[in-house]
Amino acid sequence: MDVVDAVKSRISTRAFLNTPIDDAEIRSLLNDARWSPSGGNLQPWRVHVVTGDARNRLVAGVKDAIAANPFADEAELAIYPPGLWEPYRSRRFAIGEAMYEKLGVGRNDKPARLQWLLQNYEFFGAPVGLFFSTDRRFDRGQWAHLGMFMQTIALLAEERGLATCMQEAWATRAKTVSAFLDLADEEMLYCGMALGRANPAAPVNSLRSDRAPLDEIATFHVE
């Protein structure tokens, strides 16, 4: 698989097989991802891997926290800015509606939508969870490097026949997850990522978000 194919075939997989991923395969993936771009070679990323019993304990702990306080928001960073404006609001709405259509969940079926949302906190069934953090003293430049590291992992996973889903939803339970991972006070959790093998029979995995045309996002300055 070449890079273009990896970029175009990667999706946010939301239904995984429970097939285990060998520890050596995870290590190989992350070892290659170390070569992601890094301004000043700071390498301002940390990745925390949860599998097996650790994964299951985390999932159970977060479920308990949600049951105890379902409306708690532990996020230190806003997933989306308030009052999202156009065209971003419409893009977000469209992909959400397309996803629920694949799931067969109606717009007014709030219980079913909530149940689906909660599957984020089970990694959509993936056997591996990755969490990303960085030193909170870093600024937006270094956060961009963290994002490049995550993208590199996702593309390398695609090359290996693995699937991923970058999950900002975990940020809403950042305190619970940070305590489980025993993060230092200066370490800030950003988000999670599900890693595993996609379930090819799941309709939701046929969802492919569209992209704005090039002329909408690119401006060419020429003489």
N, C-alpha and C positions, 0 to 999 in steps of 0.2 A: 504494500500500500504506500503510495507516495503522499506527500504532505497535503496536496490539494484534495485528494480523496479523503484523507483523515478529517480535514477541516469541514468538508461538505457532508460527510456521513455522520459526524458526531451529533448526537442529540441529547437532550435531557431525558435519560431513561428513567421511567417511573414504574417499572415492574421488572423485578429481577428473579432469576432462578436462585434457589438456595444452594447451588453448587459451591462448595468451598473454594477459596483461592489460596493456593499454596503460599506459605510465608516467603519462600525464595522468589516467587513471582512478584510479590508485592515489593520486596526489597530491590529486585532488579528494575522494576518500574520507577521507583523513587530514586534509585541510584542514577539512572539516566536523566531524570528530571532535574537533577542538581545543576545541569548545564543550561538551565533557563537563563535568559538575560537578567543582568543585575547591574544597575548603575553604580559605579564606584566599587563594584564587586562586594557590596555590603552583604548580599545574600540575606535579606531581612525577613526570611521566612522560617516558620517552624511548622512541621506537620506531625500530627498525633494520630496514630493508627489504632483502631479498636477492632478486634476480631474475637470470635469464640465467646467464652464466658464474659470477658470484659465488655464486649458489645452488648450482650444480653443484659448485663447488670445496668449498663448505662440506659438502655431503652426502658427497662423497668423503672429506673429511678426517675427518668423524665416523665414517664406515664404517671407515676405517683405524684410528681410535682404539678402536673397539669390537672389531675383529679382534685388535688388539694386547692388549687387556685387556677382555674381555667383561663382567667383573663389577665394573669400576670404577664408583664412584658419586661424581660430582663436585658433587653438589647441596649448596648452602649452606642450603637450606630444605627441610624435609620435605614431600613432596607430600601425604602423609597421616600423621596421628599414629600412633605405634606402638600396637598393641593396640586397634585401632579398635572402638568399642563400638556397641551397638544404639541406634537403628535404622540407624545409618550403615553398619555393616558389611554388613547385609543389602541395603541399597540398592545399595552398590557391587557386591556379588556378583551381584545380579539383573541389573543393566545389562550386566555383563561376560558373563554367560551368554547373555543375549538377543543380544548382538553376535555371539558365536561361533556361535550358532544360525543367524543370518542368513548367516554366512560358510560354514556347513557344516563347522565344525571341532569335533570331539568334545572332551569334557572331558579325556580322557586323551592327546590328541594334542599333546604338549608341543612337538615340533619345529615343527608348523604354527602353534601359538600364538606361539612365539618369532619365527617368520618374519613373522607379522602385526604383532607388537610393533615389529619393526625398521622397518616401513613408516612409523612415526612420524617417523623420521629421514630420510625422503624427502618429508616433508610430504604423505604419501598421494597423491603425484603432482601436487600443486598447483604451479603455476608461480611462485607468490610465497610467500615466507616472511617473517613479521614476528616480530621479537623485542622483548620489552619489558624495560626495566630502569629502575632508579631509584637515587638516591643512597642508599647503605647507611646513612647517618646518619639517614634518615627512620624514623619509627616506624609502628606499625600503622595509624594514621589515614591516613597518606599512601599506604600500600599499598592501602588501600581505594579511594582515589582512582584509583590505577593500574588497579584492577579495573573501576571505572566507565568509564574510558577504553577499556578493551578491549571491554566490553559495548557501548559506543556504536559502536565500529568494527564489531562483529558485526551490530548492527541496521541500521546504514547500508549495510553490504554486502548484507544481505538485501533492503533496499529497491531496491538497484541490480541485483538479479538475480544477485548473487555469493554464494558460499558460504564458510564459515569452519569451522575446527576449532581451538579453543583447546587447546594442547598443553603440558601440564606435564611431559611426558616429556622434553622438551629440558633440563629442569633437571638431569637426571642426567649431562649432558655440559656442564655450565655452564662449566667451565674451558676446554674445547676451543672452545666457541662464543664465549666472552668474548675469548679470544685472537684468534680469527678476526675478530671485530668491532672489535678493538683498544680494548676498553673500558678506561677509566681505573680505577685501583685503588679509587676511592671508588664506582664504579658497580657495582651488583649486578644480575645477570641474573635475571629471574623465570621467564619461560616463552616459548614461541613460539606462533605462530598460522599455520596454513595458510590461504591465500586463493586462490580461483580460481572455476572454474565446476564445479558438481557433475556427476558422471556419473550421469544418470538411470537407466541400465541396471544399476547396481551394487546388488545386494540390500542391502548394508550401509547404503545411504543411505535405506532405508525404515524404519530403526530410529528410533523416537521414544521417548525415555525418559519414564516417567510422573512424576508429582509427587504429593507427599503432599496429602491434602485440606486445605482451608483451616483447618478446626477443629483440625487437628493442629499447625499452625505459627503460628496466630494466637490471641492472647488479647485479648478485648475487655473493657476495664475501664469500666464504666458505673455511674452512680449510680442 
